[in-house]
């Protein structure tokens, strides 16, 4: 195993002597072979996970349970797609937290976007938000897909760069529905700082910050007297920007271990193993499993850009309400790019906020890790990926969508060795 741990810390530095195109190809093959197809190492990590659980059971008794929560939709995708839960002892429970940015985007933002699209303002959106439903209809439609079909000016793009390219031939007003976490924020901030955004492009910011949501979800479980979270599987892509430090601070504040994980199956298994070690030793703080991408201080240039363009504010999360210091809004210095100010759009306050979840839908509980998709009476009945009722069934990172498409509910059953 020593050789494996050494290899797991290698990065692109290994391939520097090669040309850039060969570098990426060789690196991708290396990562795939090491973290996805290496059955021998997977079996060894699985054996060690069972070994550490056995040790914990001997200390705490046979009914001992440990509960870990991930905060990235891609982690949940990997967990379900590769049947990670079926490989683990029954003493370990993996739950998905608020790691899907589309799932937590409030209804009022989509309502604003739909309204503007009917006023001939072009709305650029990522594909995973195209069918994100509103709680109440706007001019008879409940999502941007329906708005486009009804004549609304909506354009689906793969990236922010695609929207900028389209604007070369489009002179009218437009907005970009900026949904995302810390990972996507630099992609907006850096072009703004460098004056690369056309004057007819405005931002409708739905940017949210992950550590405050992680803390909220964990504290909400305690408030509801539910089994507590024992460890955090922290998001790798977010941490590539923020660095490990924010998760270390949160871990120590909550008194539980955290491991920043990559996204391959072995990344997840190694992170679970590391968390078990920390639980056994009573350690808190963060450890970085995803060393090939994440550093302690993160991407300093990106963080500086975010701080220049955005300010941290208390923000509403769909179905949840306001979470302190959990959102990013455009600063006054860049207000000429702020859709809220340009179009005089209303924002809810803590006083005026009202629940924007559907009656009977358990998306809020699923997002907070308080319920499984199968606990919802609409799951794969009135709500499915082709006709989503709640936001968790829309995005490829939504837990309900992942379970529906890849059979996450089947992985609840232990399949044995």
FENKADA-V540449 format. One record per pair of residues at least 12 apart in sequence whose ideal C-beta (glycine too) atoms are under 10 Angstrom apart, sorted by the first residue. I is the first residue (numbers start at 1). J is the second residue. Records with the same first field share a line. If there is no record, write none. Layout:
BEGIN
I = J + J
END
This chain:
BEGIN
1 = 41 + 44 + 45 + 48
3 = 41
4 = 34 + 38 + 40 + 41 + 44 + 45 + 266 + 270
5 = 270
7 = 30 + 34 + 35 + 38 + 41
8 = 34 + 35 + 41 + 262 + 266 + 267 + 270 + 289 + 290 + 291 + 292
9 = 288 + 289 + 291 + 292
10 = 27 + 30 + 31 + 34 + 291 + 292
11 = 27 + 291 + 292 + 293
12 = 24 + 26 + 27 + 30 + 292 + 293
13 = 292
14 = 26 + 27 + 30 + 292
15 = 27 + 30
27 = 292
30 = 292
31 = 262 + 263 + 264 + 266 + 267 + 292
32 = 264
34 = 264 + 266 + 267 + 292
35 = 262 + 263 + 264 + 265 + 266 + 267 + 268 + 269 + 270 + 292
36 = 78 + 82 + 263 + 264 + 265 + 266 + 267
37 = 264 + 265 + 266
38 = 264 + 265 + 266
39 = 266
41 = 266 + 269 + 270
42 = 82 + 87 + 265 + 266 + 269 + 270
43 = 87 + 417
44 = 269 + 273
45 = 87 + 265 + 266 + 268 + 269 + 270 + 272 + 273
46 = 84 + 87 + 88 + 89 + 269 + 272 + 273 + 417
47 = 273
48 = 269 + 270 + 272 + 273 + 276 + 277
49 = 87 + 88 + 89 + 92 + 269 + 270 + 272 + 273 + 275 + 276
50 = 87 + 88 + 89 + 91 + 92 + 276 + 417
51 = 89 + 273 + 276
52 = 66 + 89 + 92 + 272 + 273 + 274 + 275 + 276 + 277 + 279 + 280
53 = 65 + 66 + 88 + 89 + 90 + 91 + 92 + 272 + 276 + 279 + 280
54 = 89 + 91
55 = 276 + 277 + 280
56 = 89 + 91 + 92 + 276 + 279 + 280
57 = 89 + 91
59 = 280
60 = 91
62 = 91
63 = 91
64 = 91
65 = 89 + 90 + 91 + 92 + 93 + 227 + 230
66 = 88 + 89 + 91 + 92 + 93 + 94 + 227 + 229 + 230 + 231 + 272 + 275 + 276 + 279 + 280
67 = 91 + 92 + 93 + 94 + 95 + 221 + 226 + 227 + 228 + 229 + 230 + 231 + 369
68 = 88 + 92 + 93 + 94 + 95 + 97 + 229 + 230 + 231 + 232 + 233 + 256 + 257 + 258 + 259 + 271 + 272 + 275 + 276 + 279
69 = 93 + 94 + 95 + 96 + 97 + 98 + 99 + 214 + 217 + 218 + 221 + 229 + 230 + 231 + 232 + 233 + 234 + 256 + 258 + 368 + 369
70 = 94 + 95 + 96 + 97 + 99 + 214 + 232 + 233 + 234 + 235 + 261 + 268 + 271 + 272 + 369 + 399
71 = 96 + 97 + 98 + 99 + 100 + 181 + 210 + 211 + 213 + 214 + 217 + 232 + 233 + 234 + 235 + 238 + 239 + 247 + 258 + 261 + 369
72 = 96 + 97 + 98 + 99 + 100 + 181 + 183 + 210 + 233 + 234 + 235 + 236 + 237 + 238 + 239 + 260 + 261 + 263 + 397
73 = 96 + 97 + 98 + 99 + 100 + 101 + 102 + 103 + 128 + 235 + 392 + 395 + 396 + 397 + 398 + 399 + 401 + 402
74 = 99 + 100 + 235 + 236 + 237 + 261 + 262 + 263 + 396 + 397 + 402
75 = 94 + 96 + 97 + 99 + 233 + 234 + 235 + 236 + 261 + 262 + 263 + 267 + 268 + 271 + 397
76 = 94 + 95 + 96 + 97 + 99 + 100 + 233 + 268 + 397 + 398 + 399 + 401 + 402 + 403 + 406 + 408
77 = 96 + 263 + 396 + 397 + 398 + 399 + 401 + 402 + 405 + 406 + 408
78 = 261 + 262 + 263 + 264 + 265 + 266 + 267 + 268 + 269 + 402
79 = 94 + 96 + 233 + 265 + 268 + 269 + 272 + 402 + 406 + 408 + 411
80 = 94 + 96 + 399 + 402 + 403 + 405 + 406 + 407 + 408 + 409 + 410 + 411
81 = 265 + 402 + 405 + 406 + 407 + 408 + 411
82 = 264 + 265 + 266 + 268 + 269 + 406 + 411
83 = 265 + 406 + 407 + 408 + 410 + 411 + 415
84 = 265 + 268 + 269 + 272 + 411
85 = 408 + 410 + 411 + 412 + 413 + 414 + 415
86 = 410 + 411 + 412 + 413 + 414 + 415 + 416
87 = 265 + 268 + 269 + 272 + 411 + 414 + 415 + 416 + 417
88 = 269 + 272 + 411 + 414
89 = 276 + 414
90 = 414
91 = 276
92 = 230 + 231 + 272 + 275 + 276
93 = 227 + 229 + 230 + 369 + 412
94 = 233 + 268 + 272 + 369 + 411
95 = 217 + 221 + 227 + 229 + 233 + 366 + 368 + 369 + 370 + 371 + 372 + 399
96 = 217 + 233 + 366 + 367 + 368 + 369 + 372 + 373 + 392 + 397 + 398 + 399 + 400 + 402 + 403 + 408
97 = 210 + 213 + 214 + 216 + 217 + 218 + 229 + 232 + 233 + 234 + 235 + 366 + 367 + 368 + 369 + 370 + 399
98 = 181 + 208 + 210 + 212 + 213 + 214 + 216 + 217 + 317 + 318 + 319 + 320 + 323 + 326 + 364 + 366 + 367 + 368 + 369 + 399
99 = 181 + 210 + 213 + 214 + 217 + 233 + 234 + 235 + 238 + 367 + 369 + 397 + 398 + 399
100 = 128 + 181 + 363 + 366 + 367 + 391 + 392 + 394 + 395 + 396 + 397 + 398 + 399 + 400 + 401 + 402
101 = 126 + 128 + 129 + 178 + 179 + 180 + 181 + 183 + 184 + 206 + 207 + 208 + 210 + 395 + 397
102 = 126 + 128 + 129 + 130 + 131 + 132 + 179 + 180 + 206 + 318 + 391 + 392 + 394 + 395 + 396 + 397 + 398 + 401
103 = 128 + 132 + 317 + 318 + 319 + 363 + 364 + 366 + 367 + 390 + 391 + 392 + 393 + 394 + 395 + 397 + 398 + 399 + 400 + 401
104 = 179 + 181 + 206 + 208 + 213 + 315 + 316 + 317 + 318 + 319 + 320 + 323 + 326 + 363 + 364 + 367 + 391 + 392
105 = 129 + 132 + 177 + 179 + 180 + 206 + 207 + 208 + 316 + 317 + 318 + 356 + 391 + 394 + 395
106 = 134 + 135 + 206 + 208 + 315 + 316 + 317 + 318 + 319 + 320 + 321 + 347 + 348 + 353 + 356 + 391
107 = 132 + 133 + 134 + 135 + 136 + 138 + 142 + 316 + 318 + 319 + 354 + 355 + 356 + 357 + 358 + 391
108 = 134 + 135 + 136 + 316 + 318 + 345 + 346 + 347 + 348 + 353 + 354 + 356
109 = 129 + 132 + 134 + 177 + 178 + 179 + 204 + 205 + 206 + 316 + 318 + 339 + 340 + 345 + 347 + 356
110 = 123 + 125 + 129 + 132 + 133 + 134 + 135 + 138 + 142 + 143 + 144 + 147 + 177 + 179 + 204 + 206 + 318 + 356 + 391
111 = 134 + 135 + 136 + 137 + 138 + 142 + 345 + 346 + 356
112 = 134 + 138 + 175 + 177 + 204 + 339 + 340 + 343 + 345 + 346 + 347
113 = 125 + 129 + 132 + 134 + 138 + 143 + 144 + 147 + 152 + 154 + 175 + 176 + 177 + 204 + 206 + 339 + 345
114 = 134 + 137 + 138 + 139 + 141 + 142 + 143 + 144 + 146 + 147 + 148 + 150 + 152 + 154
115 = 138 + 139 + 147 + 152 + 343 + 345
116 = 138 + 147 + 152 + 153 + 154 + 173 + 174 + 175 + 177 + 202 + 204 + 339 + 343 + 345
117 = 138 + 139 + 141 + 144 + 147 + 148 + 150 + 151 + 152 + 153 + 154 + 155 + 175
118 = 138 + 139 + 141 + 147 + 150 + 151 + 152 + 153 + 154
119 = 152 + 153 + 173 + 343
120 = 151 + 152 + 153 + 172 + 173
121 = 152 + 153 + 154 + 172 + 173 + 174 + 175 + 200 + 202 + 339 + 342 + 343
122 = 152 + 153 + 154 + 155 + 163 + 166 + 167 + 170 + 172 + 173 + 174 + 175 + 176 + 200 + 201
123 = 144 + 147 + 148 + 152 + 153 + 154 + 155 + 156 + 174 + 175 + 176 + 177 + 204 + 339
124 = 153 + 154 + 155 + 156 + 157 + 159 + 160 + 162 + 163 + 164 + 166 + 167 + 170 + 174 + 175 + 176 + 177 + 178 + 201 + 204
125 = 143 + 144 + 145 + 148 + 154 + 155 + 156 + 157 + 163 + 175 + 176 + 177 + 178 + 179 + 204
126 = 156 + 157 + 158 + 159 + 160 + 162 + 163 + 176 + 177 + 178 + 179 + 180 + 184 + 395
127 = 145 + 156 + 157 + 158 + 395 + 396
128 = 156 + 179 + 394 + 395 + 396 + 397 + 398 + 401
129 = 143 + 144 + 145 + 156 + 177 + 179 + 180 + 206 + 391 + 394 + 395
130 = 143 + 144 + 145 + 146 + 147 + 148 + 154 + 156 + 177 + 394 + 395
131 = 143 + 144 + 145 + 146 + 385 + 386 + 387 + 388 + 391 + 393 + 394 + 395
132 = 144 + 145 + 177 + 179 + 318 + 388 + 390 + 391 + 394 + 395 + 398
133 = 145 + 146 + 358 + 387 + 388 + 389 + 390 + 391 + 393 + 394
134 = 146 + 147 + 356
135 = 318 + 319 + 354 + 355 + 356 + 357 + 358 + 359
136 = 356
138 = 152
139 = 151 + 152
143 = 388 + 394
144 = 156 + 177
153 = 170 + 172 + 173 + 174
154 = 177
155 = 170 + 174 + 176
157 = 176 + 177
159 = 184 + 187
160 = 176 + 178 + 180 + 184 + 187 + 188 + 191 + 197 + 201 + 203
161 = 187 + 191
163 = 175 + 176 + 177 + 197 + 198 + 201
164 = 176 + 191 + 196 + 197 + 198 + 201
166 = 201
167 = 197 + 198 + 199 + 200 + 201
168 = 198
170 = 198 + 200 + 201
171 = 198 + 200
172 = 200
173 = 199 + 200 + 201 + 202 + 339 + 342 + 343
174 = 198 + 200 + 201 + 202 + 339
175 = 200 + 201 + 202 + 203 + 204 + 337 + 339 + 342 + 343 + 345
176 = 188 + 197 + 201 + 202 + 203 + 204 + 205 + 337 + 339
177 = 203 + 204 + 205 + 206 + 339
178 = 202 + 203 + 204 + 205 + 206 + 207 + 328 + 330 + 339
179 = 204 + 205 + 206 + 207 + 208 + 395
180 = 205 + 206 + 207 + 208 + 238 + 328
181 = 207 + 208 + 209 + 210 + 213 + 235 + 237 + 238 + 241 + 242 + 328
182 = 207 + 208 + 209 + 210 + 211 + 235 + 237 + 238 + 239 + 240 + 241 + 242 + 246 + 298 + 299 + 302 + 303 + 306 + 328
183 = 207 + 210 + 235 + 236 + 237 + 238 + 239 + 240 + 241 + 242 + 302
184 = 207 + 237 + 238 + 241
185 = 205 + 207 + 208 + 209 + 238 + 241 + 302 + 303 + 305 + 306 + 309 + 310 + 328
186 = 241 + 299 + 301 + 302 + 303 + 304 + 305 + 306 + 309
187 = 302 + 305
188 = 203 + 205 + 207 + 305 + 306 + 309 + 310 + 328 + 330 + 334 + 337
189 = 207 + 302 + 303 + 304 + 305 + 306 + 307 + 308 + 309 + 310 + 328 + 330 + 334
190 = 301 + 302 + 304 + 305 + 306 + 308 + 309
191 = 305 + 309
192 = 305 + 308 + 309 + 310 + 330 + 331 + 333 + 334 + 337
193 = 304 + 305 + 308 + 309 + 334
194 = 305
197 = 334 + 336 + 337
198 = 337
199 = 336 + 337
201 = 337 + 339
202 = 330 + 336 + 337 + 338 + 339 + 340 + 341 + 342 + 343
203 = 309 + 310 + 329 + 330 + 334 + 337 + 338 + 339 + 340 + 342
204 = 338 + 339 + 340 + 342 + 343 + 345
205 = 310 + 313 + 315 + 327 + 328 + 329 + 330 + 337 + 338 + 339 + 340
206 = 315 + 318 + 327 + 328
207 = 306 + 310 + 315 + 326 + 327 + 328 + 329 + 330
208 = 315 + 316 + 317 + 323 + 326 + 327 + 328
209 = 238 + 242 + 246 + 306 + 310 + 312 + 313 + 315 + 323 + 325 + 326 + 327 + 328
210 = 234 + 235 + 238 + 239 + 242 + 246 + 247 + 250 + 326
211 = 232 + 234 + 235 + 238 + 242 + 246 + 247 + 249 + 250 + 251 + 253 + 258 + 325 + 326
212 = 246 + 250 + 312 + 314 + 315 + 317 + 323 + 324 + 325 + 326 + 327
213 = 315 + 317 + 320 + 323 + 326 + 367 + 368
214 = 229 + 232 + 234 + 235 + 246 + 247 + 250 + 251 + 254 + 258 + 369
215 = 232 + 250 + 253 + 254 + 323 + 324 + 326
216 = 317 + 320 + 321 + 322 + 323 + 324 + 326 + 368
217 = 229 + 232 + 320 + 323 + 367 + 368 + 369 + 370
218 = 232 + 250 + 254 + 256 + 368 + 369
219 = 254
220 = 320 + 364 + 365 + 368 + 369 + 370
221 = 368 + 369 + 370
222 = 254
224 = 365 + 368 + 370
226 = 368 + 369 + 370 + 371
228 = 254 + 256
229 = 254 + 256 + 369
230 = 256 + 257 + 275 + 276 + 278 + 279
231 = 251 + 256 + 257 + 258 + 259 + 271 + 272 + 274 + 275 + 276 + 278 + 279 + 284
232 = 247 + 250 + 251 + 254 + 256 + 257 + 258 + 259 + 260 + 261 + 271 + 275 + 286
233 = 258 + 259 + 260 + 261 + 267 + 268 + 271 + 272 + 274 + 275 + 289
234 = 246 + 247 + 248 + 250 + 251 + 258 + 259 + 260 + 261 + 271 + 286 + 287 + 288 + 289 + 290 + 294
235 = 247 + 260 + 261 + 263 + 290 + 294
236 = 260 + 261 + 262 + 263 + 267 + 271 + 288 + 289 + 290 + 292 + 293 + 294
237 = 262 + 263 + 290 + 293 + 294
238 = 260 + 294 + 298
239 = 260 + 261 + 286 + 288 + 290 + 293 + 294 + 295 + 296 + 298 + 299
240 = 260 + 290 + 293 + 294 + 295 + 298 + 299 + 302
241 = 294 + 298 + 299 + 300 + 302 + 303 + 306
242 = 260 + 294 + 297 + 298 + 299 + 302 + 303 + 306
243 = 260 + 286 + 288 + 294 + 295 + 296 + 297 + 298 + 299 + 300 + 303
244 = 258 + 259 + 260 + 285 + 286 + 287 + 288 + 290 + 291 + 294 + 295 + 296 + 297 + 298
245 = 286 + 295 + 296 + 297 + 298
246 = 286 + 298
247 = 259 + 260 + 285 + 286 + 287 + 288 + 294
248 = 260 + 284 + 285 + 286 + 287 + 288 + 296
249 = 285 + 286
250 = 286
251 = 278 + 283 + 284 + 285 + 286 + 287
252 = 284 + 285 + 286
253 = 284
254 = 284
255 = 282 + 284
256 = 275 + 278 + 279 + 283 + 284 + 285
257 = 274 + 275 + 276 + 277 + 278 + 279 + 281 + 282 + 283 + 284 + 285 + 286 + 287
258 = 271 + 274 + 275 + 278 + 284 + 285 + 286 + 287 + 288
259 = 271 + 272 + 273 + 274 + 275 + 277 + 278 + 286 + 287 + 288 + 289 + 290
260 = 274 + 286 + 287 + 288 + 289 + 290 + 291 + 293 + 294
261 = 274 + 275 + 287 + 288 + 289 + 290 + 294
262 = 288 + 289 + 290 + 291 + 292 + 293 + 294
263 = 290 + 293
264 = 290
266 = 289
267 = 289 + 290 + 292
268 = 289
269 = 289
270 = 289 + 290
271 = 287 + 288 + 289 + 290
272 = 289
273 = 289
274 = 287 + 288 + 289
275 = 287 + 289
306 = 328
307 = 328 + 331
308 = 331 + 333 + 334
309 = 328 + 329 + 330 + 331 + 333 + 334 + 337
310 = 327 + 328 + 329 + 330 + 331 + 334
311 = 327 + 328 + 329 + 330 + 331 + 332
312 = 324 + 325 + 326 + 327 + 328 + 329
313 = 325 + 326 + 327 + 328 + 329 + 347
314 = 326 + 327 + 349 + 350
315 = 327 + 328 + 329 + 347
316 = 347 + 348 + 349 + 350 + 353 + 356
317 = 356 + 364 + 367 + 368
318 = 355 + 356 + 357 + 363 + 364 + 367 + 390 + 391 + 392
319 = 355 + 356 + 357 + 358 + 361 + 362 + 363 + 364 + 365 + 366 + 367 + 368 + 390 + 391 + 392
320 = 353 + 355 + 356 + 357 + 363 + 364 + 367 + 368
321 = 348 + 350 + 353 + 354 + 355 + 356 + 364
322 = 348 + 349 + 350 + 353
329 = 347
356 = 391
357 = 390 + 391
358 = 378 + 382 + 383 + 389 + 390 + 391
360 = 376 + 377 + 378 + 382 + 383 + 389 + 390
361 = 376 + 377 + 378 + 379 + 382 + 383 + 389 + 390 + 391 + 392 + 393 + 400
362 = 374 + 375 + 376 + 377 + 378 + 379 + 383 + 390 + 392 + 400
363 = 376 + 378 + 383 + 388 + 389 + 390 + 391 + 392 + 393 + 394 + 398 + 399 + 400
364 = 390 + 391 + 392
365 = 392
366 = 379 + 390 + 391 + 392 + 393 + 398 + 399 + 400 + 403
367 = 390 + 391 + 392 + 398 + 399 + 400
369 = 399
371 = 399
372 = 399 + 400 + 403 + 408 + 409 + 412
373 = 390 + 392 + 393 + 398 + 399 + 400 + 401 + 402 + 403 + 404 + 408 + 409
374 = 400 + 403 + 408 + 409 + 412
376 = 389 + 390 + 392 + 393 + 400
378 = 390 + 393 + 400
379 = 392 + 393 + 400 + 403 + 404 + 409
380 = 393 + 400 + 403 + 404 + 409
383 = 400 + 401 + 404
384 = 400 + 401 + 404 + 405
385 = 398 + 400 + 401 + 402 + 404 + 405
386 = 404
388 = 400 + 401 + 404
392 = 404
393 = 405
END
